[in-house]
Amino acid sequence: MMCVAKADAPFDLESKHPLVYGIGKIFSYFHNDNFIDLESQKNPQDSQNMQDSKDLQSQQTLENLQVDSKHHPQDSKDSIQRLGDKPKVLLIMDDLSSLSQVKKLEKLQFNITPSIFPKTKHNPSTPHIAEYLNAKNKPFMVHLPLEAKRFVQNEITPIKAGVSKETLKAQLVAIKVDFPNLVYINNHTGSKFTQSYADMLNLLEIFDELGFKFIDSITTSHPVSERIATEQGRLIMARDVFLDNETNITYIKTQIKSLIAKARKKGYAIGICHPNDATFKALSQMSKQIQNDIVLVSPADLESYLAESKTTRYVRAPFGQ
């Protein structure tokens, strides 16, 4: 059974994702691009955070306009120079566990970054997928299962909140061995883990030791990554839009338009999608608009762009915009 990254809510949203249950009606209760319970936005602190985000976004947009786009880090210079002035979008396809899925993704001929499950007894060949992509000099990520508040998975054992730092490091070292060229990791589920300040501090410290970088899939309305990023002056990139929390083509195309709009507004955005037929069809049908309106970039290219534009904190697009 394929499972996807999703967010926490007063009822068990993570276990009710339509890719698991084949339904979409429950999402009328949620922002259509964020899996966030509307009630969570009534928290005054959340409202203040949203306003702070808007203010910081405006400040960074002004800073971006002042940057000489000809000067970029040397290791990404050539690829960055090809990006031009279009909004930069990192589009990640999660939940990949087979080479056939990757080859289907390649047929779209889009620069979409695959995020592969770690090796498990149910996904024993995922390191070979990375080898296949390395041979083609194509970037990839690992889709790391982290503990959710309610969502129970039988085939994928997530890293539990409260795990000892030693055990956590051993698990991540094993991933490093399986994927020696790995840099970027995003979370699969994780509404419980990513709300734990102590666990996320440990995770990011070990990531630093191993040369990993975290991209937050934002599966909860209260991720502590934003707090840690502020405290440490650390850039932590984060998802803006899930494309396919409903698995019908019309909805996904609307989400693609939302992703493009968010990218236009702040100059960059991150979207996450999954390997289902409706997503592949929607992306194919939207290919002309995608090519005309944005440039799809790799995680490294987006990070380099943000660094060059002096964006030290990733600003997620405000809810509903």
Secondary structure as the mmCIF struct_conf table of DSSP 4:
data_model
#
loop_
_struct_conf.conf_type_id
_struct_conf.id
_struct_conf.beg_label_comp_id
_struct_conf.beg_label_asym_id
_struct_conf.beg_label_seq_id
_struct_conf.end_label_comp_id
_struct_conf.end_label_asym_id
_struct_conf.end_label_seq_id
BEND BEND1 PRO A 10 PHE A 11
TURN_TY1_P TURN_TY1_P1 LEU A 13 LEU A 13
HELX_RH_3T_P HELX_RH_3T_P1 GLU A 14 LYS A 16
HELX_RH_AL_P HELX_RH_AL_P1 PRO A 18 TYR A 21
BEND BEND2 GLY A 22 GLY A 22
HELX_RH_3T_P HELX_RH_3T_P2 LYS A 25 TYR A 29
STRN STRN1 PHE A 30 PHE A 30
TURN_TY1_P TURN_TY1_P2 ASN A 32 ASN A 34
STRN STRN2 ASP A 37 ASP A 37
HELX_RH_3T_P HELX_RH_3T_P3 LEU A 38 LYS A 42
BEND BEND3 ASN A 43 ASN A 43
HELX_RH_AL_P HELX_RH_AL_P2 PRO A 44 LEU A 65
TURN_TY1_P TURN_TY1_P3 GLN A 66 GLN A 66
BEND BEND4 VAL A 67 VAL A 67
TURN_TY1_P TURN_TY1_P4 SER A 69 LYS A 70
HELX_RH_3T_P HELX_RH_3T_P4 GLN A 74 SER A 76
HELX_RH_AL_P HELX_RH_AL_P3 LYS A 77 GLN A 81
TURN_TY1_P TURN_TY1_P5 ARG A 82 ARG A 82
BEND BEND5 LEU A 83 LEU A 83
TURN_TY1_P TURN_TY1_P6 GLY A 84 ASP A 85
BEND BEND6 LYS A 86 LYS A 86
HELX_LH_PP_P HELX_LH_PP_P1 PRO A 87 PRO A 87
STRN STRN3 LYS A 88 LEU A 96
BEND BEND7 SER A 98 SER A 98
HELX_RH_AL_P HELX_RH_AL_P4 LEU A 99 LYS A 107
TURN_TY1_P TURN_TY1_P7 LEU A 108 GLN A 109
BEND BEND8 PHE A 110 PHE A 110
HELX_LH_PP_P HELX_LH_PP_P2 ILE A 112 ILE A 112
STRN STRN4 THR A 113 ILE A 116
HELX_LH_PP_P HELX_LH_PP_P3 PHE A 117 LYS A 119
BEND BEND9 LYS A 121 ASN A 123
TURN_TY1_P TURN_TY1_P8 PRO A 124 SER A 125
HELX_RH_AL_P HELX_RH_AL_P5 THR A 126 ALA A 135
TURN_TY1_P TURN_TY1_P9 LYS A 136 ASN A 137
STRN STRN5 MET A 141 LEU A 146
BEND BEND10 LYS A 149 ARG A 150
BEND BEND11 ASN A 154 GLU A 155
HELX_LH_PP_P HELX_LH_PP_P4 PRO A 158 PRO A 158
STRN STRN6 ILE A 159 ILE A 159
HELX_LH_PP_P HELX_LH_PP_P5 LYS A 160 LYS A 160
TURN_TY1_P TURN_TY1_P10 ALA A 161 GLY A 162
HELX_RH_AL_P HELX_RH_AL_P6 LYS A 165 ASP A 178
TURN_TY1_P TURN_TY1_P11 PRO A 180 ASN A 181
STRN STRN7 TYR A 184 THR A 189
TURN_TY1_P TURN_TY1_P12 SER A 191 LYS A 192
HELX_RH_3T_P HELX_RH_3T_P5 PHE A 193 GLN A 195
HELX_RH_AL_P HELX_RH_AL_P7 TYR A 197 LEU A 210
TURN_TY1_P TURN_TY1_P13 GLY A 211 GLY A 211
STRN STRN8 LYS A 213 ASP A 216
BEND BEND12 THR A 220 HIS A 222
TURN_TY1_P TURN_TY1_P14 VAL A 224 VAL A 224
HELX_RH_AL_P HELX_RH_AL_P8 SER A 225 GLN A 232
TURN_TY1_P TURN_TY1_P15 GLY A 233 GLY A 233
STRN STRN9 MET A 237 ALA A 238
STRN STRN10 VAL A 241 PHE A 242
BEND BEND13 LEU A 243 LEU A 243
BEND BEND14 ASN A 245 GLU A 246
BEND BEND15 ASN A 248 ASN A 248
HELX_RH_AL_P HELX_RH_AL_P9 ILE A 249 LYS A 266
BEND BEND16 GLY A 267 GLY A 267
STRN STRN11 TYR A 268 CYS A 273
BEND BEND17 PRO A 275 PRO A 275
HELX_RH_AL_P HELX_RH_AL_P10 ASP A 277 GLN A 285
TURN_TY1_P TURN_TY1_P16 MET A 286 MET A 286
HELX_RH_AL_P HELX_RH_AL_P11 SER A 287 ASP A 293
STRN STRN12 VAL A 295 LEU A 296
HELX_RH_AL_P HELX_RH_AL_P12 PRO A 299 GLU A 308
TURN_TY1_P TURN_TY1_P17 SER A 309 LYS A 310
BEND BEND18 ARG A 313 ARG A 313
HELX_LH_PP_P HELX_LH_PP_P6 ARG A 316 PRO A 318
TURN_TY1_P TURN_TY1_P18 PHE A 319 GLY A 320
#
